[in-house]
Amino acid sequence: MSEDELALPSSAWRQALWRGRWPLVFISPFFILFAVFNVYPIAFSFWLSLHDWPGLGPMDFVGLTNYVELSHDTIFWNSMLNAALLFFIYVPVMTFLAVVIAAVLNSRFLKLQGLWRALIFVPNITSMVAAGYTFRLILDKDSGALNHALAFVHVSAVPWLDDVWWARISLGLLMVWAWLGYNTVLMLGGLQTIPPELVEAAKVDGATAIQAFRRITVPLLRPMIVFSVTISIIGTFSMFTEPYILTRGGPIRATETPVYQIFTTTFQDLRFGYAAAESYVYFAIIVAVTLFQFWSISRRDPVH
Amino acid sequence: MSHDDTTPKENPMSRWPDWQLTRRQMMQGLGAAGLSLPSLAAFLEACGGESTPAVTTLSKDTTGSITIWGWKDSLNALKLVDGDFSAAFPKITFKYVERPPAETYRNIQLAIAAGSGAPDVALIEDSHLPQYVNLGALADITDWVKPYVPKIVNYKWAWTKKSDRYYAMPWDPGPVAVFYRRDVFQKAGVDPNSIQTWDDFYQAAKTIKQKTGAFMWQQARARNDGRLFETLLWQRGTGYIDKSGNVILDKDSKVQQTLEYIGRFWADGLAADQEPWTDPWYKGQSGGTTATVVEAVWMGTFFKSFIAPKASGSWGVFLLPTWESGGSRASNDGGSVLAIFDQSTQKNAARAYVEFHLGRDQSQLLMYQKTDIFPSLKPAFADPFFQEADPYFGDQKVRTLFAEVAAKIPDAGIYSTDYQQMNSLATPEIQKFALGQQSAQQALANAARLIRERTHRS
């Protein structure tokens, strides 16, 4: 809405509303649903975070007590740290692979493009519960297929799910498997917006394919990479099904994510108010990290 | 029945073979078992006396329509009684909603918080019960449940009460004993009767490992769930908390002693590192690579049905070894109740259902015979069925053994209003201990500190 419109006298406002009544009616379902299922719960959660509530009976107003307790809750901050570690374990690898695979898929010389594109996307539409259980079987230290395969090439068994760091890496593997296709499709979309003449011109000027890719394609793909990394940040911190199925948050809480923690606080500890406070802090941190990421990248963005 | 549910493990119950019996099949089964249920009329007459207020105080014209939530194997057991229930209360209709335990609890939680949508009756494990009782989500059934108090093994009532009011009807207890592989013990030359103390048990473990290569038990390290630890604490009448609710993990020397005892099996390579309720864990039991399983009576059900159905005759059972001479040989793991929800508008029909299914010796016995869910009604223990040999256990009379244990289960501070939370705070510390990253003392000190912080106990 522009400033001109805001400056209209109230009668003109009413007229404008009246004139736009049908369009407004037609777009209203979204806003009504959004208010009921998003705005209201978000507001209610904040109200809830100022209370102690076991899920039944009266809510006990406690002010900011929950937030104070949360500030020194080692288990909650550990879950934040886990998410950050997980992010660094798999997102760089996944993003790199997504760019490379997208470039290959975008190549004019590749046959059966549709088939490869579909195949790379299949994991994304597979049920995460089924995939998680399958990974559990494959990664089992004694009976898993992966360790059997490693034994075949004389590599000793890896405690995939029985060691703090390996469990994080295993979770990262599952994430890459599940989300690589989605990110590849994003990159593919980005690549297709880049005019082929730029690369051709560079090649005419004597650049090798690798040089052209590094100096021209990747920089022009930057907005899409930023977008992809941003949703990966959000995805990593809000990861739930993957650790819930693959590692149960263990061993020794190594793969508990913030959302996993919020779930436990709600459904196991029955501390709805505290869980709401956790949600708010978690949300604030995600927003802050995302804004920081946008800011730091847009500073160096050659496109804008 | 019960199994770990604090973390959402794969549910072993869901593997239960699909034998929802039709009424005819059920009656045939009963005939084969040499049983006959009294007809309704005979039954009503018989009830004039002592045993069942269920049918005497509620009219057979009681009407209602109820929903029962629970998980597969237990619902299958309850369904065995449905035919007779419908005959006794023809005007009550009922339906079951079957979900794994974790999902059942989550849905209950949501229904409670939403203020509507709870079932009329739900199956609840003893480990989860105090939470709901404390919350005030369950209907007060004191008025009609009181007559059952002297009839049911006493320890089961502990979690059903709040300020002397009753909120649930006990079903199965979880008496614990040692299941052992006869073939492995024989090969190692170890006589199970010689194992009287936990020290004997440890010595036997060494002999068995040396002579047969089999592990004494399966205990995960990095994925430990704390269940054996809890079971052994229970045997000693201790636990997370004392009678007044104060945390004693770091104060009772028995607790540390117990954890250190379990630790010796890891340190000396006598425990197989397998996560419970996974395929390798089942295999360890079916394949004879593990000599014992310290678990509740319901473990036998799982052996027979899906873990080791072909191992008939190779398992036996002996009482828990003692910690000190003359000490307790009984412990508990799991167990469940049926509870009626406060939200229910069909409380009479729900009561009829619960009383008929759990309040009659015949019902509990029938379910025990067909599905191995152990009864808690003491008169049921007197049934000749208990004296029969069980061919799966090499014709041992295991039923009397478990009945004996069930009657002697000590009070212990394991299940409470925040058992789930205490278990999930303690297990990572146990895992760290199991992996050799901290001492038992440190593990318990850390667990105790976290529990005090998060549950506001002293």
Interface residues (C-beta under 8 A of the other chain):
Chain A: P54 G55 L56 G57 I75 Y133 R136 L137 D140 D142 S143 P159 L161 D162 D163 A167 Y244 R248 G249 G250 P251 I252 R253 T264 T266 F267 Q268 D269 L270 F272
Chain B: T6 T7 P8 K9 E10 Y105 R106 Q109 I112 A113 Q131 L135 G136 A137 R221 A222 R223 D273 Q274 T278 D279 P280 K283 D418 Q420 Q421 S424 T427 P428 Q431 K432 L435 L450 R454
